[in-house]
Amino acid sequence: MKKSKTWGYQENMSGGYENISKPKNVWEEFFADKKRGGHRSSAEEFLAMEAREKLFHLDGGKKLLDFGCGAGELLVYYATEYEKTIGVDFSPSMLDEASKRIRERNCENTTLILADDKTVWDKLDSSFDRITAAGVFQYLTYQEIDEFIFNASNYLNNGGKIVLFDMLDPRLYPLWKIGLFSQDKTCWKFICEVVCGVKNTISASLKNRPRDILGYSHNPKTIKKIANKNGFEIICVQSMYYEYRYHAIIFRT
Ligand SMILES: C[S@@+](CC[C@H](N)C(=O)[O-])C[C@H]1O[C@@H](n2cnc3c(N)ncnc32)[C@H](O)[C@@H]1O
């Protein structure tokens, strides 16, 4: 297995986690105190439905890695269907929430790791049938995605899959942002959204901060090229609960 250690983390005195050396990137900073995964609804019924859709696409396997598990809102549903689940995230506050959820649901088969897309690999001591991420890859660049898939391939069992849920679709996301899918959109609201969007984009680039707190959108064709380059096939399907997102199911033939 490829080793790629760069930074380290340690558990602090109060049982939480802290980063001991790596300079924080803008997204790590952004998520450092967040406690929710940003689902369309945080009602348990909605999360259960979302998890069911995701379990359908995950389609079995025994050991699962949930990269960017956040507050564990989906992870706890995966845990009931897998023998072993590992949640990884670089946000201490998210992991604290995930830890509470795991305890409440008695998910004894689940462990959490504080790490990012570069450091996670050296913290794993086994390989997986499924490596998944939901609403996470929008915070990675194409190059980081390429590296992630390359590293993940070394930790994937025979017949394993990498399933990237809810990627932002660059063809649909701008339309969703200006409210084109919204049922109660008036012409005036539509114009306001467009003007605000342009204003935010200019202001963000002047202040050198992310243009959009939802991160980057990724073209499915480029994701396919990356998957193929790493020896995988890919199927992209529309996300059921987010009109402007798609799932990338990556596997070997
Ligand atoms: C939108 S939330 C989704 C959380 C969870 N997957 C869910 O669906 O409930 C994105 C999560 O990815 C984590 N994340 C983003 N980039 C990451 C990275 N490079 N390494 C580790 N975690 C990351 C964030 O901390 C956050 O918890």
The ligand as an SDF file (V2000), in Angstrom:
LIG
                    3D

 27 29  0  0  0  0  0  0  0  0999 V2000
  -21.2660   18.9880    3.3170 C   0  0  0  0  0  0  0  0  0  0  0  0
  -20.5070   18.0920    4.6190 S   0  0  0  0  0  0  0  0  0  0  0  0
  -21.1480   16.4380    4.3270 C   0  0  0  0  0  0  0  0  0  0  0  0
  -21.0010   15.5390    5.5160 C   0  0  0  0  0  0  0  0  0  0  0  0
  -21.5040   14.0970    5.3270 C   0  0  0  0  0  0  0  0  0  0  0  0
  -20.8370   13.4290    4.2570 N   0  0  0  0  0  0  0  0  0  0  0  0
  -22.9780   14.0650    5.1240 C   0  0  0  0  0  0  0  0  0  0  0  0
  -23.4190   13.8260    4.0110 O   0  0  0  0  0  0  0  0  0  0  0  0
  -23.6970   14.3060    6.1110 O   0  0  0  0  0  0  0  0  0  0  0  0
  -18.8330   17.9370    4.0090 C   0  0  0  0  0  0  0  0  0  0  0  0
  -17.8880   17.3200    5.0190 C   0  0  0  0  0  0  0  0  0  0  0  0
  -16.6670   17.0240    4.3660 O   0  0  0  0  0  0  0  0  0  0  0  0
  -15.6100   17.3750    5.2210 C   0  0  0  0  0  0  0  0  0  0  0  0
  -14.4480   17.6240    4.3530 N   0  0  0  0  0  0  0  0  0  0  0  0
  -14.3730   18.4880    3.3080 C   0  0  0  0  0  0  0  0  0  0  0  0
  -13.1550   18.4200    2.7220 N   0  0  0  0  0  0  0  0  0  0  0  0
  -12.4530   17.4960    3.4220 C   0  0  0  0  0  0  0  0  0  0  0  0
  -11.1240   16.9930    3.3170 C   0  0  0  0  0  0  0  0  0  0  0  0
  -10.2780   17.4260    2.3610 N   0  0  0  0  0  0  0  0  0  0  0  0
  -10.7090   16.0650    4.2130 N   0  0  0  0  0  0  0  0  0  0  0  0
  -11.5680   15.6240    5.1900 C   0  0  0  0  0  0  0  0  0  0  0  0
  -12.8390   16.0680    5.3440 N   0  0  0  0  0  0  0  0  0  0  0  0
  -13.2750   16.9890    4.4620 C   0  0  0  0  0  0  0  0  0  0  0  0
  -16.1010   18.5870    5.9800 C   0  0  0  0  0  0  0  0  0  0  0  0
  -15.4350   18.7810    7.1860 O   0  0  0  0  0  0  0  0  0  0  0  0
  -17.5700   18.2310    6.1800 C   0  0  0  0  0  0  0  0  0  0  0  0
  -17.7740   17.5360    7.3840 O   0  0  0  0  0  0  0  0  0  0  0  0
  1  2  1  0
  2  3  1  0
  2 10  1  0
  3  4  1  0
  4  5  1  0
  5  6  1  0
  5  7  1  0
  7  8  2  0
  7  9  1  0
 10 11  1  0
 11 12  1  0
 11 26  1  0
 12 13  1  0
 13 14  1  0
 13 24  1  0
 14 15  1  0
 14 23  1  0
 15 16  2  0
 16 17  1  0
 17 18  1  0
 17 23  2  0
 18 19  1  0
 18 20  2  0
 20 21  1  0
 21 22  2  0
 22 23  1  0
 24 25  1  0
 24 26  1  0
 26 27  1  0
M  CHG  2   2   1   9  -1
M  END
$$$$
